[in-house]
């Protein structure tokens, strides 16, 4: 059994590839070189390269194997030629490339998707059960699509998958002469009705006149099973899927409502012409109020008031205002009487005469009674005449007053209005005995119809609107309760009969149901029904055979088939992904990716080499490409070898940097370096601030502001003032004695006392004199560096002293006797600050901190200290007394600090 299938497969391949050419056929991940005539997919070619690549449907990226396919896909000058149904692009699309069949059906004249190709696109409108001949050797169907075909035996088969060889279908469907019945997308849920088609986007597209989510009903203004449009002269008809199309409201041209009119006709210029007795109301509506001299009746008509009355009340007609010379009738409130004339002697004038104050004169011949000699003075007109606008006019045989559309009233002797909705009226066989209630309307305002001499909005139930004039309501035939179009086209019948298609029958025919005395057609999707809706089917037609939840559907689900015996959907065999009948021998496609279809059964594919069944095509890649082998003793290959067919793709991802990338990198490096410098400087500042804080803390210089100080500083910043010392802490503020001391020290340093120079002359061998060091010590604590003052180095004494002694030059030791000197005389400046000004506490603290106390005082320092102490204890009266004077110490020595005893 297995060998038989193998031989059959090889025979098919040889037949299909008899006229094949050398090419490379590729799917994503594998390519085969050999002889092939397949046209499905797209062809890749590079100029100068002797071989081309046939791409089968699938997704391709820049890393898709093998290397040969990668090189073709990424080549800049590769040409791209898609087959029918795979797009119209002539250039290779950008990667990733998703090569899929467009929504529709691809048809190939030969097996294995070869030969002449064609493509039938998914239709945008329903096919209406049209039959399209389909001659094919193989078929390719796009995803989420189903196709209905019929065979020679009229069997209906639903295809969901590609068919590589039509002859391998089950026996009932293996004919190559098929007919295409329907093609729709499976993306719609629920299924579209028969008047709709499911598109690839998952929506139903309806035929003209249909509407609804599944195109199950007629749009407004359409009726019947095919949703025909209502008559053009009909504003409203009996519409709907089960409607009869009967006109319920004719189309009204120039209806009164179009020009804000109530009881009048709209002209082409938009102006309203009112019926007799009407005028514009106070609210602006035209023809909505009775004219003066008319009153509104209970029926909505305006009637003329009685003779002599200029204004009368609505409803009753009681006169509220009489003409000049007339008086109200005491017995009839609707009338106004003219007083009978008399002569100068008081004699009453006859009825057909009037008085001129002296005599009685005859009225005009047109008047029966009058108030003057002319015909316009008539109070009542002569017999056969009627008063109209103060004149007497005659009436014709229909009772219509001459020169007007008003009707003659024998009781009022006036011409009266026809009615609110009548544009003209008559009284048949009018004579002196006719009454006004005999009048009949002969024409109506637009939008009204004529029924029994009255203008009404619609015809009564037992009448129909005559199609001859679209105005007159005509009685139906006695067999009809209601009718339309003609008296014998019944909508409902009398007795127990049912109206069906205008006729009265005893039972409703098939595809209809009894609804309120009429046979209403079932929905067009149903063969029979329990109601007019599309989900009330009881039996289904052949083109929609599946009955599910009251609906007739065109097909079962993908893994089911329709069983005509049970009229239900049945599951396919487990080996089939779709099927046309029960068992494993009626498969249309296989559920396993390792099986292929052979005569309606799914068998093992046994693909050659490393090839597999191509997804969505149902055939091995090795079956699509024949790889010839060497014959006889020759080992040479019959086809040229191509490198890269089996090599995995190696993608070189390196590429030169763009200029803007280099610029960004440079800017990034500069930014990083700048941030490093900023961080380094910030760290250095923090370390310096930390050392400064430690030093300030040790020297008591950390001036921390209190909240009051911070508030003061904030105010100074806001108002632009210079910082004041008021905000400093109390312990940092200088006292008055400190300020005085600093001032004195500054002046003493500036004036360089002669005493220092004098003492330095005896201590020239030292860098500084002891006195200088002692005098330069600040009385303050070392925590105040600004107040610590350093003495200048002793001046060069070489110019002021005699030459060194021989002893000093020989031994290198200074001699112990005083050096000869040249005293310097300068004018001493007295300090502005006396010693008494300073607080004694500074002197005490100075002595406590004086380093001289630890090493002992020289004789000169001791003497100077004693002098200062005496000065502080008893200040001298003379300002020059603080200066040290030379004194004779005895002998030849003039040292003021040593006194001989």
Buried (B, 14 or more C-beta within 10 A) or exposed (E): EEEEBEEEBEEBBEEBBEEBEBBBBBBBBBBBBBBBBBBBBBBBBBEEBEBBBBBBBBEBBEBBBBBBBBBBBEBEEBBBBBBBBBBEEEEBBEBEBEBBBBBBBBBBBBBBBBBEBBBBEBBEEBBEEEEEEBEBBBBBBBBBBBBBBBBEEEBBBBBBBBBBBBBBBBEBBBBBEBBBBBBBBBBBEBBBBBBBBBBBEEBBBBBEBBBBBBBBBBBEBBBBBBBBBBBEEBBBBBBBBBBBBBBBEBBBEBBBEEBBBBBBBBEEEEEBBBBBBBBBEEEEBBBBBBBEBBBBBEEEBBBBBBBBBBEBBBEEBBBEBBBEEBEBBEEEBBBBBBEBBEBEEEEEBEEBBBBBEEEBBEBBEBBBBBBBBEBBBBBBBBEEBBBBEEBBBBBEEBBBBBEBBBBBBBEBBBBBBBBBBBBBBBBEEBEEEBEBEBBBBBBBBBBBBBBEBBBBEBBBEBBBBBEEEBBBBBBBBEBBBBBBBBBBBBBBBBEEBBBBEBBBBEEBEEBBBEBEBBBBBBBBBBBBBEBBBBBBBBBBBEBBBBBBEBBBBBBBBBBBBBBEEEEBBBEBBEBBBBBBBEBBBBBBBBBBEBBBBBBBBBBEBBBBEEBBBBEBBBBBBBBBBBBEEEEEEEEEEEEEEBEBBEEEBEEEEEEEEEEEEEEEEEEEEEEEEEEEEEEEEEEEEEEEEEEEEEEBEEEEBBBEEEEEBEEBBEEBEEEEEEEEEEBBEEEEEEEEBBEBBBBBBEBBBEBBBBBBBBBBBBBBEEEBBBBBBBBBBBBBEEBBEEBEBEBEEBBEBEEBBEEEBEEBEEEEEBEEEEBEBEEEEEEBEEBEBBBEBBBEEBBEBBEEBBEBEEEEBBEBBBBBBEEBEEBBEEEEEEEEEBEBEEEEBEEEEBBBBBEEE
